[in-house]
Amino acid sequence: MKAAVIESLGRAVVTEVPDPAPGPREVVVEVAACGLCGTDLHILQGEFAPKLPIVPGHEFAGTVVATGAQVTEVTTGDRVAVDPSLYCYECRYCRSGHNNLCERWAAIGVTTAGGAAQYAVAPVANCVKLPDHVRTEDAALIEPLSCAVRGYDVLRSRLGSHVLIYGSGTMGLMMLELAKRTGAASVDVVDLNPARLETARLLGVSGAAAGADELDRPGGWDVVVDATGNAAAIQDGLGRVAKAGTFLQFGVADYATRVQIDPYRIYNQEITITGSMAVLHSYERAAELFANGVLDPGVFISDRLPLERYPQALEQFAAGVGRKIVVVP
C-alpha cells in the first residue's frame, strides 16, 4: 500500500509499505482522510521520541475492511473514527484514571504506524462508529476536537468567564467554539496571522487582534488559553490572567521552550497554571459533539490534498497557511 513515511529528521516521503493485517482484537481501516497536526511537525523534528521511520497520522477516519478473529463490535463496511491513544492500563497513572499520562504512553501515528496511508490498523476498542449523516472524510476532525474537550475538562469553566485564546489555528478555533458553548461571557482571540483572525471573526468572537493590548480587558481574563506553543505568546498570556484566573497550556511547545513566571503574583492573586495533554475519556464525547454540529467542517478544513503530496502538505502546515489540512489517500 501507499503511505507517507517520516524516514529521518526533517525528511518525509510517500512510498510503498506492506499491507497491514489485524491482530485478534484489531481492525484494518481504509483511510478516508487524515489530518495534519503540530505533533507531526514535532515528530519530523525528532521530538516525542519516536522511532523512525514511522507512518504518521493520528487524526483519521475511514471504513473497516478487515477484522480480527475476536472482533464482534464492528464489521466490514462500518465507518469509524479512530482514537489514536494506546495505554498500558497497568501503571500507576492508568490505574488512577490518568491514562493520558501513562508511563508507557503510545499512540497510533506517533509511536506505531498511523493513518497517513491507504490502510491503518487500530484496536477495535479505539473505533467509534459514525452516524449516517457524518461524512467520513470530515471525521478526522474528531481527534483534535477530543483534545479540546479534554482541555475544557481541565478548565472546569464557570459560567460567565471572560476567555482569551492565543492562536486561531485549528486548535484555537476549536477552543473558541467550546468556550462559546460552555457559557463564556466573552471570548477574545489573539493571532499574528490576519487570515486566521478572519476565520475567528467568522465564527463569532468578542474581539480579535494581533495583540492583547488592542483588546478591552484591563483587569485581565478569567481564563487564558495558549493554543500556539510559542514562547512569546505564552509569556504574554501569563501576564494577562486576572486575579483568581487560570492559564491553560494547551499548545504543544518545543522541548527547549522556556518562559518566566512571577511566583509572588501566582500566590498573591491565586492564579492557577495548568496543562492539558492530548485525549482522556473525551473521544466519544467529541464524536457526539461533532455529530451534533459543534464544528462546521467547511470552515475548519481549508485544504484536502492527495496523499502523494504529504511532504508538501507538511511544508504548508509549517508555514501557517490554511487551517486544518487533511490528506486523502
Contacts in CASP RR format, 6 or more apart in sequence:
PFRMAT RR
TARGET T0000
AUTHOR 0000-0000-0000
METHOD contacts of the structure
MODEL  1
MKAAVIESLGRAVVTEVPDPAPGPREVVVEVAACGLCGTDLHILQGEFAP
KLPIVPGHEFAGTVVATGAQVTEVTTGDRVAVDPSLYCYECRYCRSGHNN
LCERWAAIGVTTAGGAAQYAVAPVANCVKLPDHVRTEDAALIEPLSCAVR
GYDVLRSRLGSHVLIYGSGTMGLMMLELAKRTGAASVDVVDLNPARLETA
RLLGVSGAAAGADELDRPGGWDVVVDATGNAAAIQDGLGRVAKAGTFLQF
GVADYATRVQIDPYRIYNQEITITGSMAVLHSYERAAELFANGVLDPGVF
ISDRLPLERYPQALEQFAAGVGRKIVVVP
1 16 0 8 1.000
1 17 0 8 1.000
1 18 0 8 1.000
1 19 0 8 1.000
1 20 0 8 1.000
1 117 0 8 1.000
1 118 0 8 1.000
1 119 0 8 1.000
2 14 0 8 1.000
2 15 0 8 1.000
2 16 0 8 1.000
2 17 0 8 1.000
2 117 0 8 1.000
2 118 0 8 1.000
2 307 0 8 1.000
2 308 0 8 1.000
2 329 0 8 1.000
3 14 0 8 1.000
3 15 0 8 1.000
3 16 0 8 1.000
3 17 0 8 1.000
3 55 0 8 1.000
3 113 0 8 1.000
3 115 0 8 1.000
3 116 0 8 1.000
3 117 0 8 1.000
3 118 0 8 1.000
3 307 0 8 1.000
4 12 0 8 1.000
4 13 0 8 1.000
4 14 0 8 1.000
4 55 0 8 1.000
4 56 0 8 1.000
4 57 0 8 1.000
4 116 0 8 1.000
4 117 0 8 1.000
4 307 0 8 1.000
4 310 0 8 1.000
4 311 0 8 1.000
4 327 0 8 1.000
5 12 0 8 1.000
5 13 0 8 1.000
5 14 0 8 1.000
5 15 0 8 1.000
5 17 0 8 1.000
5 53 0 8 1.000
5 54 0 8 1.000
5 55 0 8 1.000
6 12 0 8 1.000
6 40 0 8 1.000
6 43 0 8 1.000
6 44 0 8 1.000
6 50 0 8 1.000
6 52 0 8 1.000
6 53 0 8 1.000
6 54 0 8 1.000
6 55 0 8 1.000
6 56 0 8 1.000
7 13 0 8 1.000
7 52 0 8 1.000
7 53 0 8 1.000
8 52 0 8 1.000
8 53 0 8 1.000
9 44 0 8 1.000
9 45 0 8 1.000
9 46 0 8 1.000
9 52 0 8 1.000
10 44 0 8 1.000
10 45 0 8 1.000
11 44 0 8 1.000
12 44 0 8 1.000
12 56 0 8 1.000
12 310 0 8 1.000
12 311 0 8 1.000
12 314 0 8 1.000
13 311 0 8 1.000
14 307 0 8 1.000
14 308 0 8 1.000
14 310 0 8 1.000
14 311 0 8 1.000
17 55 0 8 1.000
17 113 0 8 1.000
17 117 0 8 1.000
19 119 0 8 1.000
20 28 0 8 1.000
20 113 0 8 1.000
20 119 0 8 1.000
20 120 0 8 1.000
20 121 0 8 1.000
21 28 0 8 1.000
21 66 0 8 1.000
21 121 0 8 1.000
22 28 0 8 1.000
22 66 0 8 1.000
22 67 0 8 1.000
22 68 0 8 1.000
22 71 0 8 1.000
22 121 0 8 1.000
23 68 0 8 1.000
23 69 0 8 1.000
23 121 0 8 1.000
24 68 0 8 1.000
24 69 0 8 1.000
24 70 0 8 1.000
24 71 0 8 1.000
25 68 0 8 1.000
25 70 0 8 1.000
25 71 0 8 1.000
25 123 0 8 1.000
25 124 0 8 1.000
25 125 0 8 1.000
26 67 0 8 1.000
26 68 0 8 1.000
26 71 0 8 1.000
26 121 0 8 1.000
26 122 0 8 1.000
26 123 0 8 1.000
26 124 0 8 1.000
27 64 0 8 1.000
27 66 0 8 1.000
27 67 0 8 1.000
27 68 0 8 1.000
27 71 0 8 1.000
27 74 0 8 1.000
27 80 0 8 1.000
27 121 0 8 1.000
27 122 0 8 1.000
27 123 0 8 1.000
27 124 0 8 1.000
27 127 0 8 1.000
28 64 0 8 1.000
28 65 0 8 1.000
28 66 0 8 1.000
28 67 0 8 1.000
28 119 0 8 1.000
28 120 0 8 1.000
28 121 0 8 1.000
29 60 0 8 1.000
29 61 0 8 1.000
29 62 0 8 1.000
29 63 0 8 1.000
29 64 0 8 1.000
29 65 0 8 1.000
29 80 0 8 1.000
29 82 0 8 1.000
29 115 0 8 1.000
29 119 0 8 1.000
29 120 0 8 1.000
29 121 0 8 1.000
29 122 0 8 1.000
29 127 0 8 1.000
30 62 0 8 1.000
30 63 0 8 1.000
30 64 0 8 1.000
30 65 0 8 1.000
30 118 0 8 1.000
30 119 0 8 1.000
30 329 0 8 1.000
31 60 0 8 1.000
31 61 0 8 1.000
31 62 0 8 1.000
31 115 0 8 1.000
31 116 0 8 1.000
31 117 0 8 1.000
31 118 0 8 1.000
31 119 0 8 1.000
31 120 0 8 1.000
31 329 0 8 1.000
32 60 0 8 1.000
32 61 0 8 1.000
32 62 0 8 1.000
32 63 0 8 1.000
32 79 0 8 1.000
32 136 0 8 1.000
32 137 0 8 1.000
32 139 0 8 1.000
32 140 0 8 1.000
32 328 0 8 1.000
32 329 0 8 1.000
33 60 0 8 1.000
33 61 0 8 1.000
33 62 0 8 1.000
33 136 0 8 1.000
33 137 0 8 1.000
33 138 0 8 1.000
33 139 0 8 1.000
33 140 0 8 1.000
33 304 0 8 1.000
33 326 0 8 1.000
33 327 0 8 1.000
33 328 0 8 1.000
34 57 0 8 1.000
34 59 0 8 1.000
34 60 0 8 1.000
34 114 0 8 1.000
34 115 0 8 1.000
34 116 0 8 1.000
34 117 0 8 1.000
34 140 0 8 1.000
34 307 0 8 1.000
34 326 0 8 1.000
34 327 0 8 1.000
34 328 0 8 1.000
34 329 0 8 1.000
35 57 0 8 1.000
35 59 0 8 1.000
35 60 0 8 1.000
35 140 0 8 1.000
35 324 0 8 1.000
35 325 0 8 1.000
35 326 0 8 1.000
35 327 0 8 1.000
36 57 0 8 1.000
36 59 0 8 1.000
36 313 0 8 1.000
36 314 0 8 1.000
36 317 0 8 1.000
36 324 0 8 1.000
36 325 0 8 1.000
36 326 0 8 1.000
36 327 0 8 1.000
37 57 0 8 1.000
37 58 0 8 1.000
37 59 0 8 1.000
37 144 0 8 1.000
38 252 0 8 1.000
38 317 0 8 1.000
39 48 0 8 1.000
39 58 0 8 1.000
39 110 0 8 1.000
39 252 0 8 1.000
40 56 0 8 1.000
40 57 0 8 1.000
40 314 0 8 1.000
40 317 0 8 1.000
41 314 0 8 1.000
41 317 0 8 1.000
41 318 0 8 1.000
42 48 0 8 1.000
42 252 0 8 1.000
42 254 0 8 1.000
43 50 0 8 1.000
43 54 0 8 1.000
43 56 0 8 1.000
43 110 0 8 1.000
44 314 0 8 1.000
45 254 0 8 1.000
46 52 0 8 1.000
47 254 0 8 1.000
47 255 0 8 1.000
48 110 0 8 1.000
48 111 0 8 1.000
50 110 0 8 1.000
50 111 0 8 1.000
51 111 0 8 1.000
54 109 0 8 1.000
54 110 0 8 1.000
54 111 0 8 1.000
54 112 0 8 1.000
54 113 0 8 1.000
54 114 0 8 1.000
55 109 0 8 1.000
55 113 0 8 1.000
55 114 0 8 1.000
55 115 0 8 1.000
55 116 0 8 1.000
55 117 0 8 1.000
55 120 0 8 1.000
56 109 0 8 1.000
56 110 0 8 1.000
56 114 0 8 1.000
56 115 0 8 1.000
56 116 0 8 1.000
57 84 0 8 1.000
57 108 0 8 1.000
57 109 0 8 1.000
57 110 0 8 1.000
57 114 0 8 1.000
57 115 0 8 1.000
57 116 0 8 1.000
58 84 0 8 1.000
58 107 0 8 1.000
58 108 0 8 1.000
58 109 0 8 1.000
58 110 0 8 1.000
58 114 0 8 1.000
58 115 0 8 1.000
58 143 0 8 1.000
59 84 0 8 1.000
59 140 0 8 1.000
59 141 0 8 1.000
59 142 0 8 1.000
59 143 0 8 1.000
59 144 0 8 1.000
59 326 0 8 1.000
60 81 0 8 1.000
60 82 0 8 1.000
60 114 0 8 1.000
60 115 0 8 1.000
60 116 0 8 1.000
60 120 0 8 1.000
60 140 0 8 1.000
60 143 0 8 1.000
61 79 0 8 1.000
61 80 0 8 1.000
61 81 0 8 1.000
61 82 0 8 1.000
61 130 0 8 1.000
61 136 0 8 1.000
61 137 0 8 1.000
61 139 0 8 1.000
61 140 0 8 1.000
61 142 0 8 1.000
62 79 0 8 1.000
62 80 0 8 1.000
62 81 0 8 1.000
62 82 0 8 1.000
62 136 0 8 1.000
62 139 0 8 1.000
63 77 0 8 1.000
63 78 0 8 1.000
63 79 0 8 1.000
63 80 0 8 1.000
63 136 0 8 1.000
64 74 0 8 1.000
64 75 0 8 1.000
64 76 0 8 1.000
64 77 0 8 1.000
64 78 0 8 1.000
64 79 0 8 1.000
64 80 0 8 1.000
64 127 0 8 1.000
65 76 0 8 1.000
65 77 0 8 1.000
65 119 0 8 1.000
66 76 0 8 1.000
67 74 0 8 1.000
67 75 0 8 1.000
67 76 0 8 1.000
67 124 0 8 1.000
68 124 0 8 1.000
71 124 0 8 1.000
73 124 0 8 1.000
73 125 0 8 1.000
73 127 0 8 1.000
74 80 0 8 1.000
74 124 0 8 1.000
74 127 0 8 1.000
74 129 0 8 1.000
78 127 0 8 1.000
78 129 0 8 1.000
79 129 0 8 1.000
79 130 0 8 1.000
79 136 0 8 1.000
79 139 0 8 1.000
80 127 0 8 1.000
80 128 0 8 1.000
80 129 0 8 1.000
80 130 0 8 1.000
81 127 0 8 1.000
81 128 0 8 1.000
81 130 0 8 1.000
81 139 0 8 1.000
81 140 0 8 1.000
81 142 0 8 1.000
81 143 0 8 1.000
81 287 0 8 1.000
82 108 0 8 1.000
82 120 0 8 1.000
82 122 0 8 1.000
82 126 0 8 1.000
82 127 0 8 1.000
82 128 0 8 1.000
82 143 0 8 1.000
83 126 0 8 1.000
83 127 0 8 1.000
83 128 0 8 1.000
83 143 0 8 1.000
83 146 0 8 1.000
83 279 0 8 1.000
83 283 0 8 1.000
84 107 0 8 1.000
84 108 0 8 1.000
84 109 0 8 1.000
84 110 0 8 1.000
84 114 0 8 1.000
84 122 0 8 1.000
84 126 0 8 1.000
84 143 0 8 1.000
84 279 0 8 1.000
85 99 0 8 1.000
85 100 0 8 1.000
85 107 0 8 1.000
85 126 0 8 1.000
85 278 0 8 1.000
85 279 0 8 1.000
85 283 0 8 1.000
86 105 0 8 1.000
86 106 0 8 1.000
86 107 0 8 1.000
86 108 0 8 1.000
86 111 0 8 1.000
86 112 0 8 1.000
86 123 0 8 1.000
86 126 0 8 1.000
87 94 0 8 1.000
87 99 0 8 1.000
87 100 0 8 1.000
87 102 0 8 1.000
87 104 0 8 1.000
87 105 0 8 1.000
87 106 0 8 1.000
88 94 0 8 1.000
88 102 0 8 1.000
88 103 0 8 1.000
88 104 0 8 1.000
89 95 0 8 1.000
89 99 0 8 1.000
91 102 0 8 1.000
91 103 0 8 1.000
91 104 0 8 1.000
92 103 0 8 1.000
93 99 0 8 1.000
93 101 0 8 1.000
93 102 0 8 1.000
93 103 0 8 1.000
94 102 0 8 1.000
97 280 0 8 1.000
98 280 0 8 1.000
99 280 0 8 1.000
99 281 0 8 1.000
100 150 0 8 1.000
100 277 0 8 1.000
100 278 0 8 1.000
100 279 0 8 1.000
100 280 0 8 1.000
101 277 0 8 1.000
106 112 0 8 1.000
107 278 0 8 1.000
108 114 0 8 1.000
108 115 0 8 1.000
108 120 0 8 1.000
108 121 0 8 1.000
108 122 0 8 1.000
108 126 0 8 1.000
109 115 0 8 1.000
109 116 0 8 1.000
113 120 0 8 1.000
113 121 0 8 1.000
114 120 0 8 1.000
116 307 0 8 1.000
116 310 0 8 1.000
116 327 0 8 1.000
117 307 0 8 1.000
117 329 0 8 1.000
118 307 0 8 1.000
118 329 0 8 1.000
128 142 0 8 1.000
128 283 0 8 1.000
128 284 0 8 1.000
128 287 0 8 1.000
130 136 0 8 1.000
130 139 0 8 1.000
130 287 0 8 1.000
130 291 0 8 1.000
131 291 0 8 1.000
133 291 0 8 1.000
134 290 0 8 1.000
134 291 0 8 1.000
135 297 0 8 1.000
137 304 0 8 1.000
137 326 0 8 1.000
137 328 0 8 1.000
138 297 0 8 1.000
138 301 0 8 1.000
139 287 0 8 1.000
139 290 0 8 1.000
140 324 0 8 1.000
140 326 0 8 1.000
141 290 0 8 1.000
141 295 0 8 1.000
141 297 0 8 1.000
141 300 0 8 1.000
141 301 0 8 1.000
141 324 0 8 1.000
142 283 0 8 1.000
142 286 0 8 1.000
142 287 0 8 1.000
142 290 0 8 1.000
143 279 0 8 1.000
143 283 0 8 1.000
143 286 0 8 1.000
144 170 0 8 1.000
144 171 0 8 1.000
144 174 0 8 1.000
144 324 0 8 1.000
145 174 0 8 1.000
145 286 0 8 1.000
145 289 0 8 1.000
145 290 0 8 1.000
145 294 0 8 1.000
145 295 0 8 1.000
146 279 0 8 1.000
146 282 0 8 1.000
146 283 0 8 1.000
146 285 0 8 1.000
146 286 0 8 1.000
146 287 0 8 1.000
147 171 0 8 1.000
147 276 0 8 1.000
147 278 0 8 1.000
147 279 0 8 1.000
147 282 0 8 1.000
148 171 0 8 1.000
148 172 0 8 1.000
148 174 0 8 1.000
148 175 0 8 1.000
148 177 0 8 1.000
148 178 0 8 1.000
148 250 0 8 1.000
148 286 0 8 1.000
149 178 0 8 1.000
149 282 0 8 1.000
149 285 0 8 1.000
149 286 0 8 1.000
149 289 0 8 1.000
150 276 0 8 1.000
150 277 0 8 1.000
150 278 0 8 1.000
150 279 0 8 1.000
150 280 0 8 1.000
150 282 0 8 1.000
151 175 0 8 1.000
151 248 0 8 1.000
151 250 0 8 1.000
151 275 0 8 1.000
151 276 0 8 1.000
152 175 0 8 1.000
152 178 0 8 1.000
152 182 0 8 1.000
153 276 0 8 1.000
153 280 0 8 1.000
153 281 0 8 1.000
153 282 0 8 1.000
154 248 0 8 1.000
154 274 0 8 1.000
154 275 0 8 1.000
154 276 0 8 1.000
155 223 0 8 1.000
155 225 0 8 1.000
155 246 0 8 1.000
155 248 0 8 1.000
155 274 0 8 1.000
157 163 0 8 1.000
157 179 0 8 1.000
157 182 0 8 1.000
157 183 0 8 1.000
157 184 0 8 1.000
157 223 0 8 1.000
158 222 0 8 1.000
159 182 0 8 1.000
159 183 0 8 1.000
160 183 0 8 1.000
160 184 0 8 1.000
160 185 0 8 1.000
160 222 0 8 1.000
161 183 0 8 1.000
161 184 0 8 1.000
161 185 0 8 1.000
161 222 0 8 1.000
161 223 0 8 1.000
162 184 0 8 1.000
162 185 0 8 1.000
162 186 0 8 1.000
162 188 0 8 1.000
162 217 0 8 1.000
162 220 0 8 1.000
162 221 0 8 1.000
162 222 0 8 1.000
162 223 0 8 1.000
162 242 0 8 1.000
163 179 0 8 1.000
163 184 0 8 1.000
163 186 0 8 1.000
163 187 0 8 1.000
163 188 0 8 1.000
163 221 0 8 1.000
163 222 0 8 1.000
163 223 0 8 1.000
163 224 0 8 1.000
163 225 0 8 1.000
164 187 0 8 1.000
164 188 0 8 1.000
164 189 0 8 1.000
164 190 0 8 1.000
164 212 0 8 1.000
164 215 0 8 1.000
164 217 0 8 1.000
164 220 0 8 1.000
164 221 0 8 1.000
164 223 0 8 1.000
164 224 0 8 1.000
164 225 0 8 1.000
164 237 0 8 1.000
164 240 0 8 1.000
165 172 0 8 1.000
165 175 0 8 1.000
165 176 0 8 1.000
165 179 0 8 1.000
165 187 0 8 1.000
165 188 0 8 1.000
165 189 0 8 1.000
165 190 0 8 1.000
165 224 0 8 1.000
165 225 0 8 1.000
165 227 0 8 1.000
166 189 0 8 1.000
166 190 0 8 1.000
166 191 0 8 1.000
166 224 0 8 1.000
166 225 0 8 1.000
166 226 0 8 1.000
166 227 0 8 1.000
166 228 0 8 1.000
166 230 0 8 1.000
166 233 0 8 1.000
166 234 0 8 1.000
166 236 0 8 1.000
166 237 0 8 1.000
167 189 0 8 1.000
167 190 0 8 1.000
167 191 0 8 1.000
167 196 0 8 1.000
167 226 0 8 1.000
167 227 0 8 1.000
167 228 0 8 1.000
167 233 0 8 1.000
168 176 0 8 1.000
168 189 0 8 1.000
168 191 0 8 1.000
168 193 0 8 1.000
168 196 0 8 1.000
168 197 0 8 1.000
168 199 0 8 1.000
168 200 0 8 1.000
168 208 0 8 1.000
169 191 0 8 1.000
169 193 0 8 1.000
169 196 0 8 1.000
169 199 0 8 1.000
169 227 0 8 1.000
169 323 0 8 1.000
170 300 0 8 1.000
170 323 0 8 1.000
170 324 0 8 1.000
171 227 0 8 1.000
171 250 0 8 1.000
171 251 0 8 1.000
172 189 0 8 1.000
172 225 0 8 1.000
172 227 0 8 1.000
172 250 0 8 1.000
173 199 0 8 1.000
173 200 0 8 1.000
173 203 0 8 1.000
173 299 0 8 1.000
173 300 0 8 1.000
173 323 0 8 1.000
174 295 0 8 1.000
174 300 0 8 1.000
175 225 0 8 1.000
175 227 0 8 1.000
175 250 0 8 1.000
176 187 0 8 1.000
176 189 0 8 1.000
176 200 0 8 1.000
176 203 0 8 1.000
176 204 0 8 1.000
176 205 0 8 1.000
177 203 0 8 1.000
177 294 0 8 1.000
177 295 0 8 1.000
178 294 0 8 1.000
179 187 0 8 1.000
179 223 0 8 1.000
180 187 0 8 1.000
180 204 0 8 1.000
181 294 0 8 1.000
184 223 0 8 1.000
186 206 0 8 1.000
186 207 0 8 1.000
186 217 0 8 1.000
187 204 0 8 1.000
187 205 0 8 1.000
187 206 0 8 1.000
187 207 0 8 1.000
188 205 0 8 1.000
188 206 0 8 1.000
188 207 0 8 1.000
188 208 0 8 1.000
188 209 0 8 1.000
188 212 0 8 1.000
188 215 0 8 1.000
188 217 0 8 1.000
188 221 0 8 1.000
189 197 0 8 1.000
189 200 0 8 1.000
189 205 0 8 1.000
189 207 0 8 1.000
189 208 0 8 1.000
189 209 0 8 1.000
190 208 0 8 1.000
190 209 0 8 1.000
190 210 0 8 1.000
190 211 0 8 1.000
190 212 0 8 1.000
190 215 0 8 1.000
190 233 0 8 1.000
191 197 0 8 1.000
191 200 0 8 1.000
191 208 0 8 1.000
191 210 0 8 1.000
192 210 0 8 1.000
193 320 0 8 1.000
194 210 0 8 1.000
195 322 0 8 1.000
196 322 0 8 1.000
196 323 0 8 1.000
197 208 0 8 1.000
197 209 0 8 1.000
197 210 0 8 1.000
199 299 0 8 1.000
199 323 0 8 1.000
200 208 0 8 1.000
201 207 0 8 1.000
201 208 0 8 1.000
202 299 0 8 1.000
203 299 0 8 1.000
207 215 0 8 1.000
209 215 0 8 1.000
211 236 0 8 1.000
212 236 0 8 1.000
212 237 0 8 1.000
212 240 0 8 1.000
217 240 0 8 1.000
219 242 0 8 1.000
220 240 0 8 1.000
220 241 0 8 1.000
220 242 0 8 1.000
221 240 0 8 1.000
221 241 0 8 1.000
221 242 0 8 1.000
221 245 0 8 1.000
222 242 0 8 1.000
222 244 0 8 1.000
222 245 0 8 1.000
222 246 0 8 1.000
223 245 0 8 1.000
223 246 0 8 1.000
223 248 0 8 1.000
224 237 0 8 1.000
224 238 0 8 1.000
224 239 0 8 1.000
224 240 0 8 1.000
224 241 0 8 1.000
224 245 0 8 1.000
224 246 0 8 1.000
224 247 0 8 1.000
224 248 0 8 1.000
225 247 0 8 1.000
225 248 0 8 1.000
225 250 0 8 1.000
226 233 0 8 1.000
226 234 0 8 1.000
226 237 0 8 1.000
226 247 0 8 1.000
226 248 0 8 1.000
226 249 0 8 1.000
226 250 0 8 1.000
226 251 0 8 1.000
227 250 0 8 1.000
227 251 0 8 1.000
228 234 0 8 1.000
228 251 0 8 1.000
229 249 0 8 1.000
229 251 0 8 1.000
229 252 0 8 1.000
229 253 0 8 1.000
229 254 0 8 1.000
229 257 0 8 1.000
230 253 0 8 1.000
230 257 0 8 1.000
231 253 0 8 1.000
231 257 0 8 1.000
231 258 0 8 1.000
231 259 0 8 1.000
234 249 0 8 1.000
234 253 0 8 1.000
234 257 0 8 1.000
234 259 0 8 1.000
235 259 0 8 1.000
235 260 0 8 1.000
237 247 0 8 1.000
238 247 0 8 1.000
238 259 0 8 1.000
238 261 0 8 1.000
238 262 0 8 1.000
238 273 0 8 1.000
239 262 0 8 1.000
241 247 0 8 1.000
241 269 0 8 1.000
241 271 0 8 1.000
243 269 0 8 1.000
243 270 0 8 1.000
243 271 0 8 1.000
244 269 0 8 1.000
244 270 0 8 1.000
244 271 0 8 1.000
245 269 0 8 1.000
245 270 0 8 1.000
245 271 0 8 1.000
245 272 0 8 1.000
246 271 0 8 1.000
246 272 0 8 1.000
246 273 0 8 1.000
246 274 0 8 1.000
247 271 0 8 1.000
247 272 0 8 1.000
247 273 0 8 1.000
247 274 0 8 1.000
248 274 0 8 1.000
248 275 0 8 1.000
248 276 0 8 1.000
249 273 0 8 1.000
249 274 0 8 1.000
249 275 0 8 1.000
249 276 0 8 1.000
250 275 0 8 1.000
250 276 0 8 1.000
261 273 0 8 1.000
265 271 0 8 1.000
266 273 0 8 1.000
289 295 0 8 1.000
299 323 0 8 1.000
300 323 0 8 1.000
300 324 0 8 1.000
301 323 0 8 1.000
301 324 0 8 1.000
301 325 0 8 1.000
301 326 0 8 1.000
302 322 0 8 1.000
302 323 0 8 1.000
302 324 0 8 1.000
302 325 0 8 1.000
303 313 0 8 1.000
303 316 0 8 1.000
303 322 0 8 1.000
303 324 0 8 1.000
303 325 0 8 1.000
303 326 0 8 1.000
304 326 0 8 1.000
304 327 0 8 1.000
304 328 0 8 1.000
305 312 0 8 1.000
305 313 0 8 1.000
305 325 0 8 1.000
305 326 0 8 1.000
305 327 0 8 1.000
305 328 0 8 1.000
306 327 0 8 1.000
306 328 0 8 1.000
306 329 0 8 1.000
307 327 0 8 1.000
307 328 0 8 1.000
307 329 0 8 1.000
309 327 0 8 1.000
310 327 0 8 1.000
313 325 0 8 1.000
313 327 0 8 1.000
316 322 0 8 1.000
316 325 0 8 1.000
317 325 0 8 1.000
END
